[in-house]
Amino acid sequence: MRLYSTKNSKQFVSLKEAVLKGLPDDNGLFMPESIPQLDPDFIKNLSNYSFQEIAFEVSRTLLKGAIPENDLQYIIKNAITFPAPVVKLDESTHILELFHGPSLAFKDFGARFMAQLMSYFNQGEDKELVILVATSGDTGGAVAAGFHKTPGIKVVILYPSGKVSHLQEKQLTTLGYNIAALEVDGTFDDCQALVKKAFLDKELCSQIRLSSANSINIARLIPQSFYYFEAYKQLKNTNKEVVFCVPSGNFGNLTAGLLAKQMGLPIDKFIAATNINDVVPAYLSSGKYETRTSVRTISNAMDVGNPSNFARMVDLFNEEKGNPTLKSYTWNNMKKDIVGYGINDTYTEKGIKEVYDKYNYIIDPHGAVGYLALKEYQNLNKNTIGVILETAHPSKFIDDVERILDQKIDIPERLASLKDKKKEATMINTKYEEFKGWLQKNY
C-alpha cells in the first residue's frame, strides 16, 4: 500500500510512514494510492461474517499486504472488541449505536485500531512517540482510552476550555500515566491549528517524534469504514435505497463511509448532518466553500468551522488526484453522493424529545441532529431505509439531555466512575510559541 498527499499525488509514502507521521510535509492529508474493490460475493454474504471477520477482510483488501495477515488479525482482534448494533425505530429509521466502547463514543473504533497499529509500527524504536490530538469532545476521550499505558507512546490532548461537557473533560484529564491534557483558551479550530503547526515545525520535529491521532491520520479512517459494512449486514430490507445519515464535525466519519462505498458497499446516499456550523452543507447547497469561526452548540463535538477531512472529500471527487483546487465538477460529483443539512439547537432539542416520545429511545444531541436531517431527506425520498450514526452515549451530555427530557438518565459505570476524579490539565493560550515551549519542556 502506498499513500500520497491531497496536495501532491506524485510522491508516495508507506503505510508505516503515513501512520507514524500523521501529516505530509506539505500540510495535506494522506490518501491511498488506489481504493480497491471488495469481492462482490463478500458484500453479498456479509451476514455470514462476524464483525471482526468483516474488519479483517476490509482492512486486508485496502492495505494490500502492508501488514502480514497474522499481524493484521492480531490487531483486529485487540481493537474490535465491542459491538455496533443497529436498533430499528421504524421501517425507515434505524440507529447504528457506536457508543459501546470504553469511552462511549464512535471514536473508540478508530482510536483502538490506531493504538494497535502505531504500537505495531513503533516496535524497536528507541525514541518515544508523542501523539498530538485536538478534540472538540469525543476524540480526546477515545484516544486517551485507546493509548492509555501503551509502551513507548505519550499522548497530548488539546481541548477548548469550557466547550466540552463535564464528563467529556474528565475522560481527557483523569487518566494520567502517558496521557497529558492541555486546556486551550480558545475554540476547537484553535486547538487543531496548534497541532497542525507543530507538525510543520521542522525544528520541533527534529527534537520530538510527533504523530497525530485526529481523523487527519489515515489510521483513524480505515477502521471507521468497518462499521458501515457491519450496519448494512444487519438491515433486513435492502431492496430499498440505503442512506447513512452522519452527524459531522471534522468529517472523518463521513469520509470513512465514502471509502466503504468506493470499496463496493451499496450505499445510495450520505446525509451530512451538522449543527449551525454548516460549512459543508452550505457548500453542497451553493457550490461555495467558506470556512468560518466555529460557534458553540449543544452538539459540541460538531462545533467545527474548518473541517480537516473536507480535503479528503475533495480528493475523492476530483478527477485529478493530489490537486486540492475546487472545480465546478467537484461540486457536481459530490452532490451525487452527499446531501447536507444544518440543524440549530432549538430543533435539536425538539428532536431529542420527539425520538423519546415517539420511540421511547434516548438519543444524544449529535444523534438528534442526524435524526432531523434524515427526516428532512425522507420527506422528499420516501422509498429509503435510513441509518443514523449515534456517535455517543446520551449520558455524556447528561445536563442537556436531562433538562430536555425532564428526567434522570442512567450513566454507565465506566463514565460515572470518573465523576469525582481529580482533573489534571495545563491551561495555555492560543499562541503557538507557548504550546511549542510546553512540548519542548516536557518531551
N, C-alpha and C positions, 0 to 999 in steps of 0.2 A: 504494500500500500504506500502510495506517495501522496503528499498534500502540497497545495500551492496557496499563495495568499490571494485574498479577494482583490488585492491591488496589483498583483503580478502573477500571471499564470505560467511564466517561463521558467521560474526557479522552483525546485521541489525539495521537500524535506521528508524524512522518515516519520513514521508514527511516533516513535520514541522522542524525537526532537520536537515534534509538534506538541506532544502532551507535556513534556517537561518544560518547554519554553513558554507555552501558553499563547504568546502573540508573535507574529512575524516582526522583523526589524522595521518594516515599513508601516506598522500600525494597522495593517489589515487584519483579517481573520483567516485561519487555516480552513481549507476545504479539500475534500477528497478529489484526487485527480479525475476519477470517474465514479459514478454511482451504479454498482452492478445490480442486475435483476435477480430476484429470488426465483427459484424453480416454481412455476405456476402450480404444480402439484402440491408443493408445500403450502402455498397460500390456500388452495382449495381444501386442504386437510388440516387446517390449523387446530381444529377441535381434537385431533389425535395427539397433540403435543402439550406437554406441561409448559408453564411459564418459563422455567429455566431452559427447557429444550428450545423454545422459541427464541429466547435471548441468545442462546449459543449459535443457532443457525443464522440469525440476522447478523450478529457480530462476526461470525466466521466468514460469511459471504462478503461483508463490507471490508473487513481488514485484510483479506486476500493473503493470508499466510504471514502477516506481520508478527503474529504471536503463535507459537506452536499450539496445536489443538488441545493437548493435555493441559498446558498452562492456561489457555483461554477457558477451558471447562472449570478449572480451579477458581479463576477469577469470577466467573458467573456464579458458581456455587456459593461463594462467600459474599457476593454483592446482592444477588436477587434472592433474598431470604424472607420476603413478606409478600402478600398477595396484592393484586389490583382488581378488586371485584367490581362488576357492573351491576348497579341497582336500577331496576325498572320502576319509573314513576308512573308512566302510562305507555300506551302503544308506540308513541312517537318520541318519548322523552326518557333518556337514561342518564344515570350518573356514573362516571368512572371514578371510583374512590381511590385517590392516590396518597392517602394520609395514614397508611398502616405501617409506615416505617418508624424508626426511632425518634425522629424529630417531628412527626405528624405532618409532613409536607411532601409534595411530589418530588422535591429536590433530593430526597433521600436516595432515590434510584440513581441519579447522576452522581451524587457525592460518594456513595459507597462503591460504585463501579470505578470512579476516578481514583479513589483512595487505593483500591486494589491494583489498578493499572499503574499508578505512579509508584507504589511500593515495589511492584514487579520491575519497572524500568530503573528504579533507584538503587537496586541491589549492586553492591560493590563500590558505591560512591563514598569517598572519604568526607566530602563536604556536605553538610546538611542542606536540604532543600527547604526554602522558605516560600510558602504559598500565600499570596495576597488575594483577598476576596472582598469585594464590595457587596453589601447586602441592603435591600430595601425591606427585608423582613425574614423571609424563609430560607434563603440561600445560606446565610451565615450559620443558622442552627443545624442545617443538614450537613454542611461541610465540617462544622465542629464535631458533630457526632460521628461522621464518617471517618475523619482523620484522627480522632482522639487517641492518644498514646501510640500512634503509628511511628515506629522507629525511623530515625533519620529525617523526619519531616516536621517542620514547625508551621503553624498557621497564624496569620494575622488577619483579623476580620475588621473591616471598616464599616460602621453603620451611622446613619444620620441621627443626631441627638434629638430625642423627643418625637421621632417619626416612626418608631416601631412599637408594637404592643408590649405591655409589661412582661408577659410570659415569653414572647419572642426575644426580648432583651436578655432575660435570664438564661435562655438557651445559648446565647452568644457569650455570656460573661461569667459563667459559673463553673465551667469545666476545668480550667487551669491546665497544668502539665504543659503540653506543647501548643495550647490554644491561647492566643492573646487577642484582646479586643480594644479597638480604638474608636472612641465615641467622637464623631466629627460634627463640629458646629456648622452644619450646612445640610444640603439635600443628598439624596442618593446619587444624583448626577455628579455632585462634587466628589463623593467617595469614589465613584467609577473613574472620574478624571484623574484623581491622585494615583490610582492603581495603574492606569494606562501610562501615565507619565513616568512612573517608576520603571516600567518595562522598557521604555525608550531611553532611559538614562544609562549611557554606556559606562560611566564611572561607577554607578551603583551596581550595575550588573556584573562588573568586573570584581566587585567586592563580595557580593552575595548571590548565591544561586536562587533566582526568583522563578516562580511559576504562578499560574492563575487557577482558581477554582470556580470562577464565574462561568456562565454559559458561553463566554468568549472562548473557553477551552473546548476543543473538539471532543475531549474525553467526557464532557458532560452531555453533549448532544447525542452521542451514539446510544447510550442506554435509555435515553428518554424516548427513543423511537420504539423500544421494545413493547411498551405498554399500549401503543396503538394497535399492534398485532394482537396482543392479549385481549384487548377490549373487543375488537372485531370478532375474535373467536367466540366470545360469549353472547353475541347478538343472535337472536333466534330468527329474525326475518330480514335477511339481507337482499330480498328481492326488490325492496325499495332503495332509493338513493340514501347512502350513509353519509352523514355530515358530522364532523367533530367541531364542537364549539370550545375554543381555547381561551380562557381568561389570560390576558397577555400584558406583560410589562416590558421586559427586555427581549421578548420574542424568541427565546431559545426553545421553549416548549413547542411553539407552532412550527419553528424551523425543523425540529426533530420529526414532527408529523409530516412535513413536506418530504423529508428524507425517506420516511416509511412509504409514502405514496410513490415516490420515484423508484423505490425498490420493488414495487408491484402491488402494494396493498390498495384494494379498490375503494378509495375514499373519493366521494363525488365532490365535496366542497369543505373548506375550512372556514370557520367563522372566527375572525379576530375580534375578541370581546375585550374592550378596555373600559376603564373609568373615564373621567373627563380629560385625562392625559391621553388624548386620542390622536396622536401624531400619525399612526399608521392608518386607522380608519379614514382620517381626513385625506391622506394620500390616495387611498383606494377610491374615494369619492371624487376627488378633484384632479388627481394626477400631479399635484404639487406637494413636495415633501419639505416640511418646515419644522425643524426641531424647536423646542422651547423649554423654558424652565418648568420643572415638574411642580404640580400642585398637590397638596396633601389631601387624601381621601380616606374613607374607612376601609377601602380595599388597598391598603398601603403597599403591598408587595408589587402593585402595578403602577406605582407613582413614579413613572419614568418618562422623561421628556425627550430623551435622545437614545432610543433603544439600540444597543450594540448589534444585535443579530439581524437588524434590517439589512446590513451589508451582505450577510449570507443570503437573505431572501432575494436581494437584487441579483446576486451572482447566480442563483438558481434559475432566475427568469430572464437574465441577459443572454443574448446569443453569443456574445464574446466574453469568455470567462476571464477573470482577473482584471476586469475593467469596471470600476465602481460607478461609472457615469450612468445616471438615469436616462434612459431613452424613452421615447413615446411607446415603443413596443414593449418595454419593461412593464409599464403600467397595464397595457392591454393583456399581456401574458399573465401577470399576477392576478388580475381581476377574474380570470377564468377559473382559478383555483381558490381564491380567497375573497370573502366579503367581510366588511368591518362595521362594527357598531360601538359607539361610545355611550356609556350609561352613567348618569350622575348619581350622587349619594342618595338623593330623595327617592329615586326609582329603585336603587339598590336595596334600601330599607324595605320598600314595598315588596320587592322580590323575595327577600328573606321571609317576610310574613306570609306571602302568597304560597310559597313552597311548603311552609309548615301547615298552614290552614288547609290547603288542598290535598297534600300528600302525607302529612304527619312526618315530614323529613326536615331535619335541621341542617341548613346549608350555611356555609360561611360567606362573608361578603364577596369574595372573589368568585365563588361558585354562583352566587346570586346574579352577578354581572353576566356570567355565562348563560344562566337560565333565561334572563330577559332578552339577551341578544339572540338566543336560539328561537324564542317565541316570536320575535320580530321577523326573523328569517322564515320561520314556518308559516307565518300568516300569508306569505306570498308563495311558499313552496310546500304544499300540503303533503305530497307523496314522499316524505322523507322520514328517516329514523335519525334522531339526534342524540349525540353523546356529549354530555357536558363534562369537562375535566374538573372535578372537585379537587382543588390543588392543596387544600389544607383543612385540618380538623377545625370545626367551628369554635372549639374551646380556646384556640389560640387568639381569638378575637372576642373573648368572653364578655367584656364590658359592653361592647356594641350589640352583640347577639342577644344577651340577656335583656338589655334595655329595649331592643326592638320587639322581642317576643314576650317581654314582661314575665319571664320565668327563669328559674335556675336551670343551667345545663351541666351535664357531667363533664368532669375533666379527667382524662386518662391519667393513671398514676404516674407514668413516666414524665408527664408535664406538671402535674400537681406537686410532685416532689421537689420541683425547682423553686417553688413559690417563696420559701423562706431562706434560700441560699443567698450568700453574700455576693453582690455584684462586684466584679473586678474589671475596671476599664480605665483607659487613659484618655482624657479629653484633649483633642487637638483642634486647631483651626483648619481652614481650607487651603492654607499656603503650602505649596509643595515642599519648600525647604524645611519646614517643621517636621513633616512626615518623613522626609529623607533622613533628617538628623536622628529621628527616633529609631529608624531602621538601622542606621549605622551604629548607633549606641548599643542597641540590643542584639544585633546579629553580626 
